[in-house]
């Protein structure tokens, strides 16, 4: 049996204390962000305290699965950041315990939290989500005069559809009003148009009063005694002001939950599977019915076309003609016949278009419902898995940056969570719209962050440098050929003084070698392309000069003389190989020569390093002379 060590207990205690605090902070932040989406549903509705309490309670339960990964990320980052900042992590590693071994207790805790997140999403969150949606629907129906949107039809008023072109939020006045009032059927609907109006609740809160100005009222006067072929009389009224009273109970009552039966977020995983089977079977049958109907229509059309072709051929044989031109037949019609034929054709085309649009709407709604259920099923797993991914990002990052508290960890946590949120939200929207496959849309965030978690864990466990800014700066400076300056300062403690006599002789010898090297290599001339890319020879002379110069500089850095220290900082840091060929390996140089544009760029870059080396050698000779002179002045006479 594996025992729990004191180190595990210590780390677990540190983590859990931070996890509880960061969880409530994350929950509060997410609730505030979520509240802004529904703030307009709460203001001015006259909701009681108990209704508002239910609203916030259900909202908090729904956001728990989202707050858990963020809390794990922040708490694990702070935990290991504190251990690194206080050198406790160094002591742990010095005792022979690797980072993964110190994380093993938290791995168990985070795995349990991930399982708890899955259980919460599958059991608790669906009922809370359904109750929240029911409560939100009831809030919308409580005061419809505050819910009327611009540019779309609003059906929150029983028996009517209201369209408003523009709405003045300060005065509550409505402009460009169109109302469809429904009674028994579409045939006897009333259409009301008005330039402006205002909708208000009566004092007893049992009715809605709509005041309209400057408009028209159209209404069919259909009677059940009229036959279907009889013309339908209608009434038209023009008004300057009109009042319409709607029966409406504005007391807060929970809406019927049956209207939310297609809410995928309010279902457990087992129910999603059952409903997916039902939805697939239902819409497959609808699709087959549409297909059979369309095949029947096409078949009837083809048969009718064949019959008309046969009849036309018979008529042509009887008339002794060889062709039939429909344009000529249409041109022989009277004006009324032409108008009737065109209207009949247009009516049939519009009917078919409407039928196709309706069928497309039904099938697209079915696809959307199926995708929503599939997204929710996958989301229950990805939300739980994100707890583990965020832990393996936060804990290694804390060990790397070695910063605790709420400063740098909060910034890094926010950046990581924003990246996750962008990918997850983008994938969700693309999957919901059908542009991406559901598995791809909901898995893209996990696929992006999982390699990142593996990378950080590997780097932290091997004590690799990841966030060393100086290392990255030096790399890019070398890549783009930028200067790196020496920084030699006076040492506080000097064990051995420099050997000035030997250093002076070495500098004199180096100056002579530089003169010989510059005379033989002609650095100011362009080298041959064949020699550079295909016949490379190492430059051992300049390499030897550089190594000997560094030894002298290292020895003279122990001096107490300020003049010599200043001169030492004047020595340039030479690039000992960049002036000879673009790459170290021969096959890379040959490949660069084959790719013409790349080879020219690298050749020009190499020539720049040759010119720089020429200038560096002149600076070295001049600095050598100054140091030799200073050493001579320091020597006793």
N, C-alpha and C positions, 0 to 999 in steps of 0.2 A: 504494500500500500504506500502510495506516495504521500509523504507528510508535507504539511505546510510550513515553510521556513519563516524565520523572523523577517527576512527581507521581503518575502511575498506579502506578509501581513502589513509591513510598513508601507509598501507601494500601494496595496489595495486601500489602506486607510487614506493615504494622500489622494488617490484617484477618486474614491467615493465622495469625499468631502467636497472636492471641486466639481464632481459630476452633478451633485444635487444642486449646487448653486448655479452652475452654468445651464442646467436644464431649465430652471425657472426663468433665468434671464433669456434664454432662447425662446421659451414658450411665450414670454411677454412680448418680445420683439416680433415674433411671427403673428401673435394675436393683434398687435397694433397695425401691422402691415395688412392683415386680413380684414381688420375692422374698417379701413378706409374704403374698401370695395363696397361695403354695405352701410356706410354712414348715412346715405340719403334715404335708406329704408327705415331708419330709426328716428330721425329728426322729424318733429311735427306730427307724429302719429298718435300721441296720447297714450303710449304704451305704459302699462303698470310695471312696478318693480319686479314682480315675479316673472313677467314675460321677458324682461330684459335679462334677468338672472338666468333663465332657461337659454336665452340666446347665447350668452357668454359661456355658459357651461358646455353646451353642445359644441360651440366653436373651439373651446379649449381641448375637448376630447378628440375632435377631428385633427387637431394640429399636433398631437402627441407624437405620431410616427415621424413627422418632419422635424420636430425638436430633438428627438433622440440622437440622430446622426450628428447634428451640429453640436450638441452638448458633449458627445463622445470626442469629437474632433478637438474642441476647445479644451476640455478637461485633460485629455491625454497629452496634448501639446504643452499645457502649463505644467503638468506633473513632471514630465521628463525635462522640460526646460528648467524647472526649479532644481531638479537633481543635478543637471549639468552646470547650472550657475553656481551652486554651492559646492561644487567639486565632489559631490557624493557619487555621481555617475562614474567619475574617474576612479574613485576608491573601489567601486563595485567591479569595474573592469580589471583593476589591479589585483583583485582577489581571485581572478580567473573566471569570473562570471560574465558571459557575453551579453550583449543587449537583448538578443532573443530570449535568453534564459531569464533575464530580469523582467521580460514582458509576459512570461508564460502565465502568470496568475491573472493578469489583466486580460489575456486572450480568453480565458475561461469566463471571466465576468462579462466581457463584451459579447461573447457568443450567447450567453444567457440573455443579455439585453436584446440581441438580434432576434432570438426565439420569442422573447416577450413582445417585441415589436410586431412580429408576424401574427402571434396570437391576438394581439390588440387589434390589428387591422382586420383580422378574419372574424372576430367575435364581437368586440366592443364597438369599434368604429362604425361598422355598417348601421347598427341601430341608431347611433348618435347622428350619423349623416342623414338618415331618413327622417329623424325627428327634427333636425336642423332645417332640412328642405321643406318639411311640412310647416314649420314655424315661419320660415321666410315667405312661403306662399301665402300664409294667413296674414302676414304683415302687409304684403302687397295688396291684398283685397280689403284691408281695413279702411284705407283712405285713398280711393282711386283718383281723386282730384289732384293728388300730389304725385301720382305715378305716371301720368300721361306723358309719353315720350314724343319727340319730334320726328316726323318723316316716316313713321310706321303705324300700322293699324293696332289699336289697343282694345282688347276684348275683356278688360277687367270689370266692365259694367254689364250686368246681366241683360241679355236680349239685344245688345247693341255692339257695333264695331265703330270705334271713333278714330278718325285720322286728323292730325293737327300738323299743319305745315311749319308753324313757328309758335314758340311759347315764351312769354315774358315771365321769368322766374320771380321778379320783384312784385309785380302786380297780380300775377296769376292769370292774365288775360291770354286767350288763345286766338290764333289767327290762321286763316285758310282751313276752315273746318269742313270735314265730310263725315256724315254719319249714315251707317246702314242699320236700320231697325228691323229686326226679325220677329215674326209672329209665328205663323204655322208652317210656312214654307218659303222658299226663295221667290215664288211667283208673286206673293203679295207683300214683298219687302218695301219699306219706305226709304228713300234716299233724300237726305237733307244736306244742302250746301249753304254755307254762311261765311261772310267775310271775317267775322270775329265773334267771340263769345267768352263766357266765363262759367266755370263749373264750381258749385259750392254745395256744401252739406247743409241741410235744414237744421233748425234748432233742436229738434227731437232726435237727430242723428238716425232717422229712419228712412230718409229720402235724399236724393240728389237733385238739385235745381240747376238746370242748364239754361242760361240766358244767351240768346242768339241775336245778332244784329245783321241786317241786310243780307237776305238770302232767299233760297227757293226750296220748296218742298214738293217732291215727286213721290206718288204712291199709287200702286196698282189697286184697282177696285175689283179684284177677282171674287167671284161667287162660285160656290160649289155646284150650283145648278147649271152653270154655263158648261157647254161641251168643250172638249179640248180644241176643236177646230174654230170655235167662236173667238172673235177678237176680244181682247181684254181691255176694258175701259180703265183709265187712270185719272188721277187728280193732280193738278199742278197749282201750287200756291206761291205767290211772291209776297215776302214780308219784309218789314223794316225792323221789327223786333218781335221775338217769340220766346216763350218760356216752355220748357219741357221738364217734366218731373219723372224721375226714375225711382222705382221702389228699391231701396237698398238699406240693409241693416249694417251700420258701421261699428257695432260692438265687436270686440275681438273674439273670434271663434276659430278653432282649428279647422283648417281645410281638410277635405277628404283625402286620405292618404292613397286612395286607389289611383289618383292622377299621377302618382310618383312610382308606379310599378315598374317603369323602365329605367329608374335611377340605378345605374350599375354600381355606384359608390355605396349604396345602401344594401349591398348583398354580400354574403359570405362566399368563399371559394366554391363550396359545394353547390350553392344555389346558382352561382354564375355558370357553372358547368351545365346544370339542368336547364337553365334558361337559354344558354347558347344552343343546346340541342333543339329546344323548342323553336327558337328564332330561326335557326338554319332550316329546320323542317318546314316552318311556316312560309318563309320567304322563298325556299326552293319550290314549294308547291305553287306559290304566286307566280314565280318566274316561269314555271312550266305552263301554267294557265295562260300567261301572256304570250308565251311562245306558240302554244297551240292556237290561240286566237289569231295571232299574226300570220301563222302558217295557213289557217283557214281563209283569212282575208286575201292573202297572196294567191292561194289556190283558186278562190272564187274569181279573183281578178283575172288570172290567167285563163280560166275556163270561159269567162265572159269575153275576154279578148279573142280567144280562139273562135267562139261562136260568132262574134261580130265579124271576124275575118272571113269565116265561111259564108256568112250572109252577104258580106260585101262582094266576095268573089262571085256568088250566085247572081247578085244584082248586076255586077259588071258583065257577066256572061249574057244575062238577059238583055242588058242595054247595049251590048256590043262594044263596051269600053274596056280599056286595059288598065286604067289607074283611077285612084280615088283621092282627091285633095280636100282635106278638111277646111283649109282656108277658103276655098271656093264655096263650100257649103255655108260657112259662117258669113261670107260676104253677101250671100243671097237672102240672109235673114233680114227681117225688119228691125228697126231700132229697138222696139220693145222686146223682141225675141233675143236680140243680142244681149241686152241688159239682163234679161232673165237667165240666159245661159251663163253669163259671166258671174252673176250673183250666186247662182246655184253651184258653180264650180268653186268659187271662193268660200261658200258656206261649207261645202264638203271638205275642202282643204283645212279650214279653220277647225272643223270638228275633229279631223284626224290629228292635227297638231295638238289640240287640247287633250285629246286622249293619250297621245304619246307623252306629253308633258306630265300628265297625271300619273301615268305608269312609271315614268322616270323618277318622279317625286317619291312614289311609294317604294320603289326599289332602292333609291338613294337613302331614304330614311331607314330602311332595313339594314343596309350596309353600315350606316352610321351607328345604329344600335348594336350591331354585332361587334364592330370595332371598339366601341366603348366598353363592352363587357370583356373583350380580350385584353384591352389596355388595363382594366382594373385587376384582372387575374394576374397579369405579369407584374403590375405595380406592387402587389402584396409581397412578392419575392424581392424585387429590386430595392424597395424601401428597407427591408430587413437586411439585405446584403450590404447596403450603403453604410450601415453601422460598423461592420467589419472593415470596409474599405477606408472609412474615415479614421478608424483607429490606427490602421497601418500607414496612414499618412501623417497623422498628428503625433504619434509617439516617436517615430524616427526623426521628424522635423524638430521636435523639442530637444532630442539628443544632439542634433546637428547644430542648431542655432544657440543652444545653451542660454536661453533667455526665458525667465519666468515672469510671473505677474500678468497684468492685463494690458500690456503695451504691445510689443511685437507679436505675441501669440494671437491676440484679437485681430490684428491686421492680416496675418497670414490665414487665420481661420475664415475671415470674411472673404478673402480672395479665393480660397479653395471652394467655399460654399457658393460663391457667385458663379464660378466656372461650372460647378456641378449643376446649379440651377439653370444656367443658360442652356447647357446641353440637354438636360432633362425636360425643360419646358419646350424647347424647340422640337425635340423628338416627339413629345406628347402631342403638340399641335400638328405636326406633319403626319403622325400616325392617325390622329383623329380625323384629319381631312382626307386621308386616303392617299396622300402623296408618297408616303413611305410605308413599308411593311410594318406591322405592329411590333413584331419582335425587334426590328432594327431601331425603330423610334424610341422604344422604351429601354433598349439595351445600350444605346450609344453613350449615355453618361457613365454607365458602369464600365463600358469598354474603354473609355478614355481615362478614367481615374484608376482602374486596376493596374495598368503598367506603371503609372506614377507611384502608386503605393509600393509596388515591388521594387522599383528603382530606389526610392527613399529608404526602404527597409534594408536593402542590400548595401547602400552607401553608408548608412549609419552603423550597421553591424560590422563593417570592415574599416570604420574610422576614415572613410574617404572624404576628401575635400569637395564640398558641393557649393557652399556659399562663401568661398574665399574670393572676395572682390579683387584683391591684389593679383591673384593668380589669373583671373579672367582678364584683368586690365593688361597685365604683362603679355598674355597670349595674343590679344588683339593688337597691341602695339607692335609686337614682332611680326604679326601677319601683315599689317599695313605698312611696315617699315618705319615706324615712328621711333624717335630717340628715347632711350632709357638712360637717365642720368645717374651718376654715382652719388652716393650720400655717405661720405666718410666723416665722422665726427670724432672729437677727442674722447678717448677712453678715460673713465674715472680711475680704473685700476690697470696698471701696466706691469706685467710680470717680467718681460724681457724687452730691453731697449733695442731699437733697430741697429743693424750692422751697416752704418752709413758708408764705410769704405767699400765694402763688397757691393752694396746697392748702387753706389756711384759708378763703379766699374761696369756693373751689369747694364745700367742705363746707357753708358757710353757705347758698349758693345751692341746693344739693341738699336741705337741710332745708326751705327754703321751698317747693320744688317738691313735696316729699313731703306737706307740709301741704295744699297745693292739690289734689294728686292724691287724698288720702284724703277730702277734703271733696266732691270731684266724683264719685268712683266708689262710695262707700258700700260698702266691702268687707265689712262685717258684715251686709249684707243678701243674701238669696238672689236670684240673677239669674233672669231669665225663661228658660223652656225653649226657646222659639222663638228667642230671641236667641242662646242657647248653641249649639244644634244646627243651626239653619237660616239665621240672619242674623249670622254671625260678623264682627266687626270687630277688626283687630289693635290691640293695646295698645302703641302706639309710645311713650307717655309713660314707662311703667315700664321699657321697654327702654332708653330714653335715660338714665334715672336709673341703671340698673344698669351701663351701659357707662361713664358718667362716674365712678361710684363706684369701679369697678375700676381706672381710670386713676390716681385719687388714691391708692388703696391700693398700687398698683405703685410709685408715686413715693415714698410714705412708707415703703415697706419698706426703703429705703436708709438710714434713720435709724439713729443709734447710741443713741437714747434708749429705755430699757427700758419707760418708761410708754407711749409711743406704740406700741411693738411689741406690748405686752400689749393695748392698746385695739384695734389692728388685728385681732387674733385674735378679738375679740368681734363683728366684722361677720359676719352670717349670709350664707351663699351662697344667693341668691334664685333661685327658679324663675320665669323671666320670661314663660312662656307657659302653664304648667299651670293657672293660675287663670282662663283665658279660655275654653278649650274642651278636650275630651278629646284630639282628634287634630289634626295639622297639616292634613291633607287634608279638604276639605269633604265628599266622598262618604263618607268613613269616619264622620264625625259624623252624617250623615243615616242611615247604616246602623245606627249605635249607637242612634239614637232610635227606629228602627223596631222593633228587638229590645228589647222593653220591659224585661225584667229587666236586661240588660246596660246599657241607657241609664241606668237609675236608679242602678246601681252607679257608673258613670262620672261621673254628675252629683254624687253625694255626694262622690266623690273630688275633683272639681274644687272643690266648696265648701270642703272641708278646706284646699286650697291657697290659697283666698281668705282664709280666717281666718289661715292661717300668714303670708301676705304682709302682712296688717294688723299682726301682731305683729312681723314682721321690720322693717317701716318704723318702728315705734316704737323698736326697738332701734337702728336706724341713726341716728335723730334723737338719741337719748341719747348714742350713741358719738361722733357728730359734735360735740356740745356739749363732751364731755370732751376730745377732741383739740384743738378750737379753743381751749379754755381752757389746755391744756398748751402749745400753741404760743405763746399770749400770755404765759405765764409764762417761756418760754424767750427771748422777745425782749428786747433791751437797753432799759433805761428811760432 
